[in-house]
Amino acid sequence: MRTAGIAELFSNVDDCTVPAVLDHLSAGVVLLDRKLDVLFANKAFRAMANDGALALHGRTLSSSLPPYARRFDRMTRSALLGGPDRTMAIPHPNDGRLITILVTPVHNRAFGGFANLHVSDSAAIIFMFDPGRPAALPPEWIMDAYELTMAEAQVAIQASLGRSVSDIGIRLKISPNTVKTHLRHIFAKTGVHGRAELVGLIAALRSVRGYSEA
């Protein structure tokens, strides 16, 4: 999954204003210290917390669903050791939509600036993307970033909202086979490996748009 798009927002931002910038994002953002305690959670994350994907209790962050809690714990501990970015998707308990979680080490070159967030103990960053809370995203943004056609961009946006192949076909008035063909092209052009990663990628672009508008 590509993370540089959000990181570029902070390249010219003074350290003191980073928390305010994070609060403008539509994605949930959390900073963890080396004990996996929460140092900072932005407004979007606090709004999404305790909603079935990840729950925030004091300074402790976890999933209430045991299989996902174990995987999330492995991901965060891997980040502490400098492991690669890791992504997982947790079904929302109400409607099954996929809540995408991205965990990345704070020293990842795309996010190195967070080390100066007046919290020198920060070790990992967590992003949470909920397709049920989307910001409007012009298809041109995806077209420009990944050289998608208009049809592919429209399919990508619909897929990022958790809609099925048949539902996308009905909404865009194309056949299911055409939707599947577009999805294959989308995955190849964006470098993602499935719909869960696509959800996170599109959500990241929406977050950038939310920041820009703010």
C-alpha positions as CSV (number, residue, x, y, z in Angstrom):
1,M,0.0,0.0,0.0
2,R,1.3,3.5,-0.8
3,T,1.7,5.9,2.1
4,A,3.8,8.7,0.7
5,G,0.7,10.7,-0.4
6,I,-0.3,11.5,3.1
7,A,3.3,12.0,4.3
8,E,3.8,14.7,1.7
9,L,1.3,16.8,3.5
10,F,3.7,17.3,6.4
11,S,6.9,18.0,4.5
12,N,6.6,21.8,4.9
13,V,4.5,21.9,8.1
14,D,5.9,23.2,11.3
15,D,6.1,20.6,14.0
16,C,3.9,22.5,16.3
17,T,1.0,22.5,13.8
18,V,1.2,18.8,13.0
19,P,-1.5,17.8,15.5
20,A,-3.9,20.4,14.0
21,V,-3.1,19.0,10.5
22,L,-3.8,15.5,11.6
23,D,-7.2,16.6,13.0
24,H,-8.2,17.8,9.6
25,L,-7.8,14.3,8.0
26,S,-10.8,12.1,7.5
27,A,-8.7,9.1,8.2
28,G,-8.1,8.0,11.8
29,V,-4.5,8.6,12.9
30,V,-2.9,7.3,16.1
31,L,0.7,7.6,17.3
32,L,2.0,4.8,19.6
33,D,5.1,4.9,21.9
34,R,7.6,2.1,22.4
35,K,5.3,0.5,25.0
36,L,2.4,0.5,22.4
37,D,0.6,3.1,24.5
38,V,-1.3,5.8,22.6
39,L,0.5,9.2,22.5
40,F,-2.0,11.0,20.2
41,A,-5.3,10.2,18.4
42,N,-6.8,12.6,16.0
43,K,-10.5,13.7,15.9
44,A,-11.4,11.2,13.2
45,F,-10.0,8.3,15.1
46,R,-11.7,9.2,18.3
47,A,-15.0,9.5,16.4
48,M,-14.4,6.0,14.9
49,A,-13.1,4.4,18.1
50,N,-15.2,1.8,20.0
51,D,-17.1,1.2,16.8
52,G,-16.1,-2.4,16.4
53,A,-12.8,-2.2,14.5
54,L,-10.4,-0.8,17.1
55,A,-11.3,0.4,20.5
56,L,-9.4,3.0,22.6
57,H,-9.4,2.4,26.4
58,G,-7.3,5.0,28.1
59,R,-4.0,4.7,26.3
60,T,-4.5,1.1,25.2
61,L,-5.6,0.4,21.6
62,S,-6.9,-3.0,20.6
63,S,-9.7,-4.9,18.7
64,S,-12.5,-6.5,20.6
65,L,-12.5,-9.4,18.1
66,P,-9.8,-12.0,19.3
67,P,-8.5,-13.1,15.8
68,Y,-8.1,-9.5,14.7
69,A,-6.7,-8.5,18.1
70,R,-3.9,-11.0,17.8
71,R,-3.0,-10.0,14.3
72,F,-3.1,-6.3,15.2
73,D,-0.8,-7.0,18.1
74,R,1.7,-8.7,15.8
75,M,1.5,-5.8,13.4
76,T,2.2,-3.2,16.0
77,R,5.1,-5.2,17.5
78,S,6.6,-5.6,14.1
79,A,6.5,-1.8,13.6
80,L,8.4,-1.4,16.8
81,L,11.2,-3.6,15.3
82,G,11.2,-1.5,12.2
83,G,9.3,-4.0,10.1
84,P,7.6,-3.1,6.8
85,D,4.2,-1.4,6.5
86,R,1.4,-3.8,7.2
87,T,-2.3,-3.6,6.4
88,M,-5.3,-5.5,7.7
89,A,-9.1,-5.2,7.2
90,I,-11.6,-5.7,10.0
91,P,-15.3,-6.2,9.1
92,H,-17.6,-3.6,10.7
93,P,-20.1,-5.4,13.1
94,N,-23.1,-3.6,11.7
95,D,-22.8,-4.1,7.9
96,G,-19.6,-6.0,7.3
97,R,-17.9,-3.1,5.4
98,L,-14.1,-3.4,5.6
99,I,-12.4,-1.0,8.0
100,T,-8.8,-0.8,6.8
101,I,-5.9,-0.6,9.3
102,L,-2.4,0.5,8.2
103,V,0.5,0.2,10.7
104,T,3.9,1.8,9.8
105,P,7.1,2.4,11.8
106,V,7.7,6.0,12.7
107,H,11.1,5.9,11.2
108,N,9.7,4.8,7.8
109,R,11.2,7.3,5.4
110,A,7.8,8.5,4.4
111,F,6.9,9.5,8.0
112,G,10.2,10.4,9.5
113,G,8.9,13.9,10.2
114,F,6.6,12.6,12.9
115,A,9.6,11.9,15.1
116,N,9.7,15.6,15.8
117,L,6.1,15.8,17.0
118,H,7.2,16.8,20.5
119,V,6.8,13.1,21.3
120,S,10.3,11.8,20.9
121,D,9.0,8.4,22.1
122,S,6.7,7.9,19.1
123,A,7.5,4.6,17.5
124,A,4.6,3.6,15.2
125,I,1.8,5.3,13.3
126,I,-1.7,3.7,12.7
127,F,-4.1,4.9,10.1
128,M,-7.7,3.7,10.1
129,F,-9.9,4.1,7.0
130,D,-13.7,3.7,7.1
131,P,-15.4,3.6,3.7
132,G,-18.6,4.4,5.5
133,R,-17.2,7.9,6.3
134,P,-16.0,8.9,2.9
135,A,-15.1,12.4,1.7
136,A,-16.0,13.3,-1.8
137,L,-13.2,12.3,-4.2
138,P,-13.1,13.5,-7.8
139,P,-12.2,10.6,-10.2
140,E,-9.7,12.9,-11.8
141,W,-7.5,12.6,-8.7
142,I,-7.1,8.9,-9.1
143,M,-6.7,9.2,-12.9
144,D,-3.9,11.7,-12.5
145,A,-2.1,9.8,-9.8
146,Y,-2.3,6.3,-11.3
147,E,-3.1,6.9,-15.0
148,L,-6.5,5.3,-14.7
149,T,-9.2,5.8,-17.3
150,M,-12.4,7.5,-16.2
151,A,-14.2,4.2,-16.2
152,E,-11.5,2.6,-14.0
153,A,-11.5,5.5,-11.6
154,Q,-15.3,5.3,-11.2
155,V,-15.0,1.5,-10.5
156,A,-12.2,2.1,-8.0
157,I,-14.3,4.7,-6.1
158,Q,-17.3,2.4,-6.0
159,A,-15.2,-0.6,-4.9
160,S,-13.6,1.5,-2.1
161,L,-17.1,2.0,-0.7
162,G,-17.4,-1.8,-0.1
163,R,-19.8,-2.4,-2.9
164,S,-20.0,-5.8,-4.7
165,V,-19.2,-6.4,-8.3
166,S,-22.8,-6.7,-9.2
167,D,-23.8,-3.6,-7.3
168,I,-21.0,-1.6,-9.0
169,G,-22.2,-2.9,-12.4
170,I,-25.8,-1.8,-11.7
171,R,-24.7,1.7,-10.5
172,L,-22.3,2.3,-13.4
173,K,-24.5,0.5,-16.0
174,I,-21.8,-2.0,-17.0
175,S,-21.6,-5.8,-16.9
176,P,-20.1,-7.6,-13.9
177,N,-17.4,-9.0,-16.3
178,T,-16.5,-5.4,-17.3
179,V,-16.3,-4.5,-13.6
180,K,-13.9,-7.4,-12.9
181,T,-11.7,-6.4,-15.9
182,H,-11.5,-2.8,-14.6
183,L,-10.6,-4.1,-11.2
184,R,-7.7,-6.1,-12.6
185,H,-6.4,-3.1,-14.4
186,I,-6.8,-0.9,-11.3
187,F,-4.9,-3.4,-9.1
188,A,-2.1,-3.5,-11.7
189,K,-1.8,0.3,-12.1
190,T,-2.1,1.2,-8.4
191,G,0.1,-1.7,-7.2
192,V,-2.4,-3.0,-4.6
193,H,-3.1,-6.7,-4.1
194,G,-6.8,-6.7,-3.5
195,R,-9.8,-4.7,-2.5
196,A,-8.8,-4.3,1.1
197,E,-5.6,-2.4,0.0
198,L,-7.6,-0.5,-2.6
199,V,-10.0,0.7,0.2
200,G,-7.0,2.1,2.1
201,L,-5.5,3.7,-0.9
202,I,-8.6,5.5,-1.9
203,A,-9.3,6.5,1.7
204,A,-5.8,8.0,1.8
205,L,-6.6,10.1,-1.2
206,R,-9.8,11.2,0.4
207,S,-7.9,12.2,3.5
208,V,-5.6,14.4,1.5
209,R,-8.6,16.0,-0.1
210,G,-10.2,16.6,3.3
211,Y,-7.0,18.3,4.5
212,S,-6.7,20.4,1.3
213,E,-10.3,21.7,1.7
214,A,-9.8,22.4,5.4
